[in-house]
């Protein structure tokens, strides 16, 4: 083959490589727009809770891989309609919104909401073995744990040395309130993080899931003026109209949505785009990101 022929074949390839190298990196929005159907997953309706507040619905995805006993108990309580008519009893600014039985501490047991199937106490499920978890790691470090990443859209911290992994208190994460002892929670009282990530709570509280949609209906609630944001007697708590498992709703009433999978090349590209921002507005691309700064995207799905 002549040199001219070799050049005629090589030059187009070199030109293509140069064009690709000089092309502007895709933004996170462009990566999502170009994603394929296989990059998204449909949450299991049996692991979805729909809480109806006066301001609008809140959709929560449970995480049985991390808190199986609490998740099972919460499902029982939802099935027996335990949460219906209870209330958001605490809203602490830049911290949490917490809901449960306003009369849970009443001296008269008759005033407390009874449980039919649910258990009033469970052992804490603060971490789990890391074995069996296919984590998608973040490339940057973390203050609170040796390793951080994602599992099925949930933010996870981990320690290979300890052989343990645990959910992290990022914005929108849902946990089970407890007293002073590890076994004093059950899921009858829940909270959602509405402020800066309180990661000091990691491995001290059982996290059971995260809010997929409707965070604005929790984060915008009036703040309580009592200690820790609890409502004072003259402050009206926000009532819970209902809380049900989505699998128990008629098909036409079930929310239709998809969550970006966190075990794909698209997710890795999305993380890198969020990590190194190259849109025209950004003067400093940073090149680093924290666990709680890249929540798994959620989008509406066709019915």
Rosetta silent file (secondary structure, phi, psi, omega in degrees, C-alpha in Angstrom):
SEQUENCE: XXXXXXXXXXXXXXXXXXXXXXXXXXXXXXXXXXXXXXXXXXXXXXXXXXXXXXXXXXXXXXXXXXXXXXXXXXXXXXXXXXXXXXXXXXXXXXXXXXXXXXXXXXXXXXXXXXXXXXXXXXXXXXXXXXXXXXXXXXXXXXXXXXXXXXXXXXXXXXXXXXXXXXXXXXXXXXXXXXXXXXXXXXXXXXXXXXXXXXXXXXXXXXXXXXXXXXXXXXXXXXXXXXXXXXXXXXXXXXXXXXXXXXXXXXXXXXXXXXXXXXXXXXXXXXXXXXXXXXXXXXXXXXXXXXXXXXXXXXXXXXX
SCORE:     score description
SCORE:     0.000 S_00000001
   1 L     0.000  133.504 -177.054    0.000    0.000    0.000 S_00000001
   2 L   -72.712  160.990  177.723    1.411    3.407   -0.996 S_00000001
   3 H   -62.929  -37.850  178.231    2.128    6.171    1.477 S_00000001
   4 H   -60.685  -41.179 -179.446   -0.523    8.304   -0.233 S_00000001
   5 H   -66.224  -40.884  178.306   -3.070    5.535    0.324 S_00000001
   6 H   -62.062  -42.263  178.959   -2.088    5.196    3.978 S_00000001
   7 H   -65.493  -37.559 -179.108   -2.464    8.918    4.475 S_00000001
   8 H   -64.885  -29.445  177.950   -5.868    8.941    2.777 S_00000001
   9 H   -84.005  -35.507 -173.485   -7.074    6.343    5.278 S_00000001
  10 H   -80.186  -35.622 -174.274   -5.436    7.806    8.355 S_00000001
  11 H   -60.766  -43.318  177.150   -6.277   11.484    7.938 S_00000001
  12 H   -61.311  -38.054  179.410  -10.073   11.090    8.327 S_00000001
  13 H   -66.811  -40.526  177.896   -9.550    9.026   11.467 S_00000001
  14 H   -65.430  -39.628  178.808   -7.170   11.601   12.882 S_00000001
  15 H   -64.431  -40.536  178.851   -9.603   14.387   12.048 S_00000001
  16 H   -64.906  -43.056  179.454  -12.442   12.491   13.778 S_00000001
  17 H   -63.564  -39.534  179.330  -10.317   11.879   16.872 S_00000001
  18 H   -66.183  -39.883  179.333   -9.342   15.544   16.989 S_00000001
  19 H   -64.573  -41.926  179.053  -12.974   16.616   16.662 S_00000001
  20 H   -65.714  -38.750 -179.194  -14.018   14.292   19.458 S_00000001
  21 H   -67.190  -33.598 -177.457  -11.191   15.499   21.678 S_00000001
  22 H   -88.173   -9.699 -179.005  -12.125   19.142   21.120 S_00000001
  23 L   -66.164  140.809 -179.964  -15.869   18.607   21.567 S_00000001
  24 L   -66.446  136.530  177.409  -17.266   20.213   24.712 S_00000001
  25 L   -59.804  148.318 -179.716  -18.082   17.691   27.460 S_00000001
  26 L   -71.644  144.770  173.556  -21.762   17.011   27.916 S_00000001
  27 L   -78.146  167.807  178.898  -23.566   18.674   30.794 S_00000001
  28 H   -61.843  -37.635  178.411  -25.494   16.573   33.295 S_00000001
  29 H   -65.207  -39.489  179.151  -28.758   17.640   31.662 S_00000001
  30 H   -68.119  -36.087  177.904  -27.471   16.587   28.231 S_00000001
  31 H   -63.793  -43.096  177.683  -26.344   13.227   29.601 S_00000001
  32 H   -64.949  -38.933 -179.298  -29.821   12.580   30.987 S_00000001
  33 H   -65.054  -30.199 -178.596  -31.400   13.688   27.717 S_00000001
  34 L   -95.488    2.475 -178.515  -29.256   11.183   25.798 S_00000001
  35 L   -67.937  157.917  178.438  -29.759    8.316   28.248 S_00000001
  36 L   -99.281  167.264 -179.560  -31.410    5.097   27.126 S_00000001
  37 H   -59.602  -32.723 -177.953  -34.414    3.354   28.637 S_00000001
  38 H   -72.141  -11.755  177.722  -32.106    0.747   30.175 S_00000001
  39 H   -79.183   -6.923 -175.135  -30.391    3.484   32.219 S_00000001
  40 E  -119.095  152.252  177.280  -33.549    3.891   34.286 S_00000001
  41 E  -125.798  151.803  175.351  -35.372    1.611   36.696 S_00000001
  42 L   -98.461  119.282 -178.368  -38.964    1.460   37.871 S_00000001
  43 L   -60.922  146.073  176.945  -39.159    1.283   41.682 S_00000001
  44 L   -66.359  119.879 -178.512  -40.947   -1.723   43.154 S_00000001
  45 H   -60.808  -20.606  177.872  -44.416   -0.463   44.168 S_00000001
  46 H   -74.039  -15.495  177.500  -44.264   -2.710   47.231 S_00000001
  47 H  -107.145   16.810  178.731  -41.347   -0.564   48.455 S_00000001
  48 E  -112.805  136.494  173.969  -43.061    2.762   47.793 S_00000001
  49 E  -114.543  137.312  174.976  -45.071    4.776   50.305 S_00000001
  50 E  -114.073  111.180  177.801  -47.434    7.569   49.315 S_00000001
  51 E  -103.359  126.737 -179.646  -48.040   10.070   52.100 S_00000001
  52 E  -103.362  117.428  175.517  -50.746   12.651   51.478 S_00000001
  53 E  -108.920  163.179  177.610  -50.306   15.984   53.238 S_00000001
  54 L   -56.227  -32.629 -178.598  -52.531   19.061   52.874 S_00000001
  55 L   -80.534  -16.933 -179.327  -49.840   20.670   50.720 S_00000001
  56 E   147.766  174.929 -176.358  -49.461   17.696   48.378 S_00000001
  57 E   -80.500  151.287  175.407  -48.206   14.099   48.089 S_00000001
  58 E  -126.186  123.139 -177.674  -44.837   12.792   49.278 S_00000001
  59 E  -106.997  125.200 -175.528  -43.474    9.623   47.664 S_00000001
  60 E  -119.417  131.166  172.597  -40.948    7.581   49.654 S_00000001
  61 E  -100.569  125.323  179.955  -38.888    4.621   48.441 S_00000001
  62 E   -82.498  158.511 -176.112  -37.991    2.163   51.199 S_00000001
  63 L  -124.133   76.214 -178.853  -34.600    0.432   51.451 S_00000001
  64 L   -63.291  -21.446  179.225  -35.115   -3.154   52.678 S_00000001
  65 L   -66.480  -18.863 -177.705  -31.506   -4.028   51.785 S_00000001
  66 L  -112.747  -27.589 -177.873  -30.372   -1.851   54.705 S_00000001
  67 L  -141.064   64.975 -173.387  -33.203   -1.990   57.246 S_00000001
  68 H   -60.585  -39.063 -178.301  -35.271   -5.117   56.555 S_00000001
  69 H   -70.375  -43.275  178.580  -36.978   -5.301   59.960 S_00000001
  70 H   -65.215  -42.647  179.472  -37.948   -1.640   60.033 S_00000001
  71 H   -61.793  -44.008  178.699  -39.141   -1.703   56.442 S_00000001
  72 H   -61.908  -39.235 -179.942  -41.287   -4.772   57.120 S_00000001
  73 H   -68.875  -40.994  178.382  -42.764   -3.085   60.200 S_00000001
  74 H   -62.283  -39.836  177.848  -43.472    0.157   58.336 S_00000001
  75 H   -63.011  -40.831  177.412  -45.280   -1.823   55.642 S_00000001
  76 H   -62.738  -45.366  179.606  -47.420   -3.500   58.317 S_00000001
  77 H   -62.777  -39.510  178.067  -48.246   -0.150   59.888 S_00000001
  78 H   -66.457  -40.022 -179.721  -49.127    1.308   56.497 S_00000001
  79 H   -64.342  -35.607  178.971  -51.313   -1.699   55.691 S_00000001
  80 L   -86.826    5.396  177.592  -53.237   -1.284   58.938 S_00000001
  81 L    61.637   35.786 -179.078  -53.519    2.468   58.177 S_00000001
  82 L   -60.848  -40.834 -172.542  -51.686    3.322   61.372 S_00000001
  83 L   -77.637  -19.629 -177.050  -50.313    6.612   60.048 S_00000001
  84 L   -60.221  127.237  178.208  -53.636    7.969   58.737 S_00000001
  85 L    86.880   -4.988  172.939  -54.712   10.929   60.837 S_00000001
  86 L   -76.570 -160.091 -172.459  -51.375   11.302   62.627 S_00000001
  87 E  -156.156  159.892  166.443  -49.332   14.455   62.099 S_00000001
  88 E   -77.450  114.789 -171.352  -46.026   16.126   61.415 S_00000001
  89 E  -103.608  -11.282 -175.792  -45.097   16.975   65.002 S_00000001
  90 E  -147.946  129.569  171.916  -41.656   18.502   64.549 S_00000001
  91 E  -136.883  104.147 -179.137  -40.045   20.729   61.936 S_00000001
  92 L  -102.413  123.436 -174.319  -36.584   21.940   62.891 S_00000001
  93 L   -57.316  135.314  178.720  -35.067   24.456   60.507 S_00000001
  94 L    60.835   28.861 -177.731  -32.118   23.125   58.462 S_00000001
  95 L  -142.938  -90.477 -175.591  -32.560   19.709   60.065 S_00000001
  96 E  -143.125  157.704  164.877  -35.600   17.418   59.910 S_00000001
  97 E  -113.978  127.817 -171.699  -39.377   17.178   59.576 S_00000001
  98 E  -124.665  137.978 -179.336  -40.708   14.414   61.814 S_00000001
  99 E  -130.948  154.768 -179.349  -44.101   12.744   61.886 S_00000001
 100 E   168.928 -157.074 -178.365  -45.906   10.298   64.141 S_00000001
 101 L   -82.631  115.870  179.231  -48.498   10.062   66.902 S_00000001
 102 L   -60.665  -20.895 -178.532  -48.887   13.444   68.670 S_00000001
 103 L  -104.385   20.167 -175.955  -50.037   11.509   71.744 S_00000001
 104 L   -60.639  -27.924 -178.734  -47.195    8.967   71.737 S_00000001
 105 L   -99.708    8.468 -178.535  -45.962   10.249   75.108 S_00000001
 106 L   -64.020  138.859  179.425  -49.410   10.522   76.717 S_00000001
 107 L   -67.230  -32.869  178.995  -49.649    8.953   80.166 S_00000001
 108 L   -83.311  111.049 -178.987  -53.067    7.555   79.322 S_00000001
 109 H   -57.860  -25.565 -178.560  -52.475    4.613   76.921 S_00000001
 110 H   -65.995  -20.414 -179.600  -55.990    5.066   75.558 S_00000001
 111 H   -85.156  -14.204 -178.427  -54.894    8.323   73.934 S_00000001
 112 L   -84.072  150.682  177.685  -52.064    6.691   71.978 S_00000001
 113 L   -70.752  119.586 -179.045  -52.590    5.273   68.498 S_00000001
 114 L   -75.358  152.647  174.622  -52.773    1.469   68.911 S_00000001
 115 L  -104.339  136.484 -179.986  -50.821   -0.921   66.693 S_00000001
 116 L   -94.207  -54.777 -179.329  -52.576   -3.964   65.279 S_00000001
 117 L  -110.389  -29.384 -174.482  -49.753   -5.821   63.523 S_00000001
 118 L   -67.772  156.960  178.663  -46.794   -3.503   63.897 S_00000001
 119 L   -97.885  139.384 -178.373  -44.129   -3.845   66.564 S_00000001
 120 L   -77.116  -20.291 -179.617  -43.506   -0.956   68.992 S_00000001
 121 L  -144.162  145.900  177.901  -39.749   -1.586   69.223 S_00000001
 122 E  -141.603  153.419  173.531  -37.045   -3.076   67.018 S_00000001
 123 L   -64.933  146.427  179.285  -33.275   -3.480   67.286 S_00000001
 124 L   -62.762  139.209  176.165  -31.359   -0.703   65.567 S_00000001
 125 L  -117.200   74.504 -171.015  -30.350   -1.400   61.967 S_00000001
 126 L   -87.059  -24.764  177.241  -27.567    1.135   61.703 S_00000001
 127 L  -154.251  171.995  179.870  -25.310   -0.729   59.255 S_00000001
 128 E  -143.689  164.336  175.845  -25.110   -3.985   57.327 S_00000001
 129 E   -59.575  139.953  178.552  -22.382   -6.250   55.914 S_00000001
 130 L   -74.064  -22.184  178.342  -20.765   -4.738   52.848 S_00000001
 131 L   -59.857  134.759  179.756  -20.639   -8.190   51.239 S_00000001
 132 L    92.044   -6.233  177.994  -23.306   -8.550   48.577 S_00000001
 133 L  -100.478  119.787  176.531  -23.570   -4.828   47.833 S_00000001
 134 L   -91.026   84.193 -174.825  -22.467   -3.804   44.346 S_00000001
 135 L   -81.465  143.187  172.316  -21.632   -0.204   45.206 S_00000001
 136 E   -99.689  103.011 -170.909  -20.901    2.483   42.627 S_00000001
 137 E   -75.808  153.435  168.864  -18.133    4.462   44.365 S_00000001
 138 L   -88.459  146.984 -176.670  -17.497    8.170   44.242 S_00000001
 139 L   -77.988  -15.921 -175.118  -13.936    9.135   43.266 S_00000001
 140 L   -99.903  163.588 -177.169  -13.535   11.761   45.991 S_00000001
 141 L   -76.892  178.739 -178.422  -13.006   11.342   49.710 S_00000001
 142 L  -144.201  144.489 -179.782  -15.417   11.718   52.586 S_00000001
 143 L   -74.732  -34.048 -169.227  -15.034   13.136   56.092 S_00000001
 144 L   -95.397  -13.446 -175.731  -17.308   10.604   57.772 S_00000001
 145 L  -152.809  153.175  177.599  -16.333    7.306   56.141 S_00000001
 146 L   -63.870  -31.898 -179.172  -13.432    5.666   54.273 S_00000001
 147 E  -138.862  149.205  176.269  -15.630    5.048   51.237 S_00000001
 148 E  -141.103  152.013  178.826  -18.833    6.446   49.760 S_00000001
 149 E  -176.849 -154.427 -173.360  -20.985    5.565   46.770 S_00000001
 150 E  -136.535  146.534  175.000  -24.456    4.538   45.689 S_00000001
 151 E  -136.762  113.275 -179.337  -26.597    1.449   45.735 S_00000001
 152 L    52.085   37.608  176.717  -29.836    1.476   43.742 S_00000001
 153 L    89.711   -8.636 -179.428  -29.935    5.255   44.041 S_00000001
 154 E   -92.189  138.435  177.386  -29.340    5.388   47.797 S_00000001
 155 E   -75.333  128.979 -172.970  -26.279    7.229   49.184 S_00000001
 156 E  -129.561  134.506  170.193  -24.059    4.755   51.027 S_00000001
 157 E  -106.168  155.577 -174.701  -21.002    5.114   53.251 S_00000001
 158 E  -156.327  164.120  174.220  -18.770    2.141   53.938 S_00000001
 159 E  -140.519  113.012  176.644  -15.643    0.751   55.531 S_00000001
 160 L   -64.765  -34.784  179.694  -13.848   -2.195   53.957 S_00000001
 161 L   -62.623  -42.966  178.485  -11.839   -2.574   57.158 S_00000001
 162 L   -81.604  -18.238 -176.685  -15.007   -2.975   59.213 S_00000001
 163 L    70.378   27.899 -174.776  -16.758   -4.883   56.448 S_00000001
 164 E  -127.279  155.867  175.158  -19.813   -2.677   56.919 S_00000001
 165 E  -138.688  152.109 -177.837  -21.929   -0.299   54.854 S_00000001
 166 E  -153.049  151.274  175.921  -24.638    2.137   55.908 S_00000001
 167 E   -70.687  149.884 -176.103  -27.044    4.664   54.446 S_00000001
 168 L  -108.960  147.182 -178.163  -26.036    8.315   54.766 S_00000001
 169 L   -79.450   73.436  173.800  -28.079   11.233   56.085 S_00000001
 170 L   -92.264  167.789  177.523  -28.392   13.221   52.868 S_00000001
 171 L   -54.830  131.704  178.137  -31.191   15.636   52.036 S_00000001
 172 L    89.356   -7.913  177.889  -34.458   13.746   51.564 S_00000001
 173 E   -71.795  148.933 -175.937  -33.380   10.619   53.431 S_00000001
 174 E  -116.484  130.926 -178.605  -35.991    9.107   55.750 S_00000001
 175 E  -127.469  167.294  179.233  -35.172    7.654   59.168 S_00000001
 176 E  -100.542  116.989  179.105  -36.910    6.010   62.100 S_00000001
 177 L   -62.566  149.387  178.352  -37.036    8.134   65.231 S_00000001
 178 L  -146.710  169.985  174.261  -35.865    6.519   68.461 S_00000001
 179 L   -89.919 -146.493 -175.364  -35.217    7.256   72.120 S_00000001
 180 L   -77.781  -22.085 -177.758  -31.938    6.908   73.981 S_00000001
 181 L  -100.841  154.616 -175.529  -31.500    3.180   73.396 S_00000001
 182 L   -62.857  -27.549 -175.214  -30.720    1.494   70.097 S_00000001
 183 L  -101.870   25.204 -176.613  -33.862   -0.671   70.265 S_00000001
 184 L  -101.142    8.239  176.148  -36.351    2.116   71.024 S_00000001
 185 E  -111.062  166.113 -179.458  -37.443    2.817   67.437 S_00000001
 186 L  -151.140  -14.532 -172.162  -39.802    0.931   65.157 S_00000001
 187 L    99.789   -5.546  175.856  -40.745    3.118   62.191 S_00000001
 188 L   -68.129  -27.111  176.391  -43.946    4.310   63.868 S_00000001
 189 L  -119.809  122.231 -175.213  -42.246    7.696   64.061 S_00000001
 190 E  -124.211  160.548  176.318  -40.379    8.811   60.939 S_00000001
 191 E  -144.326  157.960  174.248  -38.459   11.869   59.821 S_00000001
 192 E  -124.695  139.027  177.455  -37.030   13.295   56.617 S_00000001
 193 E   -72.621  123.947 -178.219  -33.856   15.369   56.349 S_00000001
 194 L  -117.815    6.546 -178.135  -34.834   18.862   55.161 S_00000001
 195 L  -136.426 -158.965  179.145  -31.540   20.695   55.645 S_00000001
 196 L   -57.803  137.386 -170.640  -27.787   20.395   55.378 S_00000001
 197 L   -54.407  112.965  179.132  -26.812   16.737   55.614 S_00000001
 198 L   -85.781   70.373 -172.648  -26.530   15.785   59.328 S_00000001
 199 H   -65.501  -15.444  175.929  -24.000   13.045   58.712 S_00000001
 200 H   -64.860  -14.342  176.918  -23.166   12.842   62.425 S_00000001
 201 H   -83.293  -13.543  179.807  -26.399   10.865   62.688 S_00000001
 202 L   -54.805  136.323  179.425  -25.030    8.109   60.429 S_00000001
 203 L    65.339   11.859  173.209  -24.911    4.752   62.256 S_00000001
 204 L  -115.609  -15.891  178.980  -26.842    6.303   65.149 S_00000001
 205 L  -136.143  147.779  177.045  -30.292    6.117   63.588 S_00000001
 206 E   -80.344  114.978  173.271  -31.920    3.541   61.326 S_00000001
 207 E   -88.719  135.572 -172.318  -32.400    5.026   57.867 S_00000001
 208 E  -117.491   -8.517 -178.753  -35.235    3.341   55.988 S_00000001
 209 E   169.053 -162.575  177.606  -35.436    5.093   52.598 S_00000001
 210 E  -148.687  154.573  177.307  -35.542    8.391   50.764 S_00000001
 211 E   -77.634  125.468  176.826  -38.111   10.808   49.356 S_00000001
 212 E   -90.974  -37.124 -179.854  -38.381   10.480   45.577 S_00000001
 213 E  -145.508  149.701  173.637  -40.951   13.222   45.032 S_00000001
 214 L    93.394   14.811  178.875  -42.677   15.869   47.122 S_00000001
 215 H   -58.355  -29.641 -178.706  -39.807   17.129   49.293 S_00000001
 216 H   -62.748  -25.464 -179.373  -41.177   20.645   48.859 S_00000001
 217 H   -78.779  -15.980  174.385  -44.248   19.640   50.873 S_00000001
 218 H   -97.635  -44.456 -174.787  -42.047   18.736   53.841 S_00000001
 219 H   -69.008  -21.457 -176.980  -39.289   21.332   53.550 S_00000001
 220 L   -97.056    4.924 -178.989  -41.750   24.242   53.348 S_00000001
 221 L   -67.280  151.659  176.808  -43.757   23.353   56.474 S_00000001
 222 L   -58.560  138.952  178.969  -43.927   25.935   59.292 S_00000001
 223 L   -75.532  142.153  175.089  -41.059   25.564   61.747 S_00000001
 224 L   -79.463  149.167 -176.401  -41.873   24.505   65.293 S_00000001
 225 L  -107.000    5.077  174.716  -40.885   26.886   68.051 S_00000001
 226 L   -85.565  179.144  177.141  -40.459   24.354   70.839 S_00000001
 227 H   -56.223  136.191  179.314  -37.203   22.591   71.736 S_00000001
 228 H    61.019   18.743  177.122  -35.692   20.770   68.716 S_00000001
 229 H    84.562    8.368  175.748  -38.418   22.198   66.500 S_00000001
 230 E   -70.179  147.117  179.591  -41.349   20.394   68.111 S_00000001
 231 L   -72.495  138.119  175.209  -44.623   22.263   67.838 S_00000001
 232 L   -75.506  163.231 -178.092  -45.818   24.067   70.930 S_00000001
 233 L   -55.150  -30.441 -179.225  -49.377   23.402   72.217 S_00000001
 234 L   -91.909    7.127  177.848  -50.678   26.528   70.480 S_00000001
 235 L  -105.976  131.258 -175.166  -49.062   25.611   67.150 S_00000001
 236 L   -82.590  119.303  174.914  -51.092   23.467   64.766 S_00000001
 237 L   -70.658  158.315  179.161  -49.244   20.355   63.520 S_00000001
 238 E   -83.916  120.935 -177.927  -49.694   19.331   59.885 S_00000001
 239 E   -74.079  147.867  172.725  -52.108   16.383   59.636 S_00000001
 240 E   -94.729  112.364 -178.633  -51.301   13.267   57.635 S_00000001
 241 E   -68.295  -40.887  176.697  -54.356   12.583   55.509 S_00000001
 242 E  -166.729  157.988  172.748  -53.148    9.099   54.593 S_00000001
 243 E  -145.937  115.579 -174.804  -50.043    6.979   54.145 S_00000001
 244 E  -132.154  157.245  167.886  -50.285    3.835   52.017 S_00000001
 245 E   -72.906  137.425 -179.633  -48.118    1.392   50.158 S_00000001
 246 H   -62.995  -31.977 -179.594  -48.299    2.189   46.456 S_00000001
 247 H   -64.409  -17.535  179.358  -48.819   -1.514   45.687 S_00000001
 248 H   -93.151   -1.708  178.744  -52.173   -1.294   47.501 S_00000001
 249 L   -89.117  151.699  171.850  -53.429    1.550   45.308 S_00000001
 250 L   -57.930  149.108 -174.880  -55.424    1.009   42.109 S_00000001
 251 H   -54.117  -39.167 -176.359  -53.155    0.993   39.058 S_00000001
 252 H   -72.186  -14.038 -179.835  -54.520    4.300   37.782 S_00000001
 253 H  -100.130   -4.192 -177.820  -53.661    6.036   41.095 S_00000001
 254 L   -78.660  134.745  175.849  -50.073    4.831   41.317 S_00000001
 255 L   -60.977  138.769  178.644  -47.365    7.427   40.621 S_00000001
 256 L  -107.353  109.235 -179.144  -45.537    6.697   37.368 S_00000001
 257 E  -151.618  167.193  177.581  -41.839    7.455   37.654 S_00000001
 258 E  -134.933  150.381  178.615  -38.348    6.142   37.009 S_00000001
 259 E  -117.125  136.265  179.053  -35.076    6.501   38.902 S_00000001
 260 E   -63.951  127.899  177.511  -31.701    6.740   37.191 S_00000001
 261 L   -66.653  145.009 -178.508  -29.757    3.544   37.788 S_00000001
 262 L  -108.101   21.382  178.231  -26.485    4.039   39.633 S_00000001
 263 L  -124.793   32.579 -175.527  -24.698    0.989   38.178 S_00000001
 264 L  -127.508  166.307  175.040  -24.295    2.178   34.577 S_00000001
 265 H   -64.968  -32.444  178.066  -21.849    4.088   32.397 S_00000001
 266 H   -63.181  -41.571  177.961  -24.467    6.841   32.140 S_00000001
 267 H   -62.772  -42.764  179.335  -24.430    7.264   35.916 S_00000001
 268 H   -61.733  -41.281  178.193  -20.630    7.524   35.922 S_00000001
 269 H   -67.008  -37.850  178.949  -20.773   10.170   33.226 S_00000001
 270 H   -63.724  -44.302  178.234  -23.512   12.006   35.119 S_00000001
 271 H   -61.509  -44.392 -179.209  -21.432   12.040   38.306 S_00000001
 272 H   -64.315  -36.332  178.445  -18.392   13.326   36.430 S_00000001
 273 H   -68.037  -34.981  176.828  -20.467   16.088   34.826 S_00000001
 274 H   -75.582  -27.575 -177.322  -21.737   17.153   38.248 S_00000001
 275 H   -77.405  -40.816 -178.421  -18.227   16.847   39.662 S_00000001
 276 E  -122.222   89.752 -174.083  -16.494   18.943   36.998 S_00000001
 277 L   -77.573  119.250 -177.114  -18.929   21.619   35.872 S_00000001
 278 L  -119.524   13.299  173.131  -18.005   22.944   32.426 S_00000001
 279 L   -64.088  156.792 -173.123  -21.139   24.878   31.514 S_00000001
 280 L   -55.979  -32.596 -175.471  -20.429   28.447   30.403 S_00000001
 281 L   -66.185  -32.180 -173.171  -21.628   29.951   33.706 S_00000001
 282 L   -78.175  125.899  175.959  -19.006   28.128   35.811 S_00000001
 283 L   -90.363  -27.281 -179.995  -15.682   29.918   36.206 S_00000001
 284 L  -126.539  113.169 -175.655  -14.215   27.196   38.430 S_00000001
 285 L   -72.904  -10.785  176.212  -15.043   23.569   37.508 S_00000001
 286 E    70.625  -65.776  178.785  -14.073   22.345   41.042 S_00000001
 287 L    79.529   17.813  176.181  -13.402   18.717   40.072 S_00000001
 288 L  -145.744  159.415  178.194  -14.724   17.258   43.331 S_00000001
 289 L  -154.905  150.517  178.552  -18.103   16.298   44.744 S_00000001
 290 L   -98.255  159.489 -177.732  -19.622   15.110   48.009 S_00000001
 291 H   -54.202  -42.942 -174.052  -21.900   12.132   48.487 S_00000001
 292 H   -84.661    0.418 -178.844  -24.966   14.233   49.220 S_00000001
 293 H   -94.865    3.509 -178.744  -24.424   16.599   46.263 S_00000001
 294 L  -139.403   68.921  178.030  -25.402   14.140   43.545 S_00000001
 295 L   -66.951  147.680  178.901  -28.796   12.549   44.312 S_00000001
 296 L   -65.215  125.291 -178.244  -30.061   10.002   41.794 S_00000001
 297 L   -64.554  150.634  177.573  -32.413   11.791   39.357 S_00000001
 298 E  -125.407  138.740  179.047  -36.103   10.901   39.189 S_00000001
 299 E  -138.012  158.770  176.372  -38.310   11.457   36.154 S_00000001
 300 E   -69.292  145.427  179.440  -41.919   10.898   35.139 S_00000001
 301 L  -116.080  150.636  177.606  -42.572    7.654   33.273 S_00000001
 302 L   -71.141  140.947  177.958  -45.109    6.917   30.571 S_00000001
 303 L   -82.959    0.000    0.000  -48.093    4.894   31.719 S_00000001
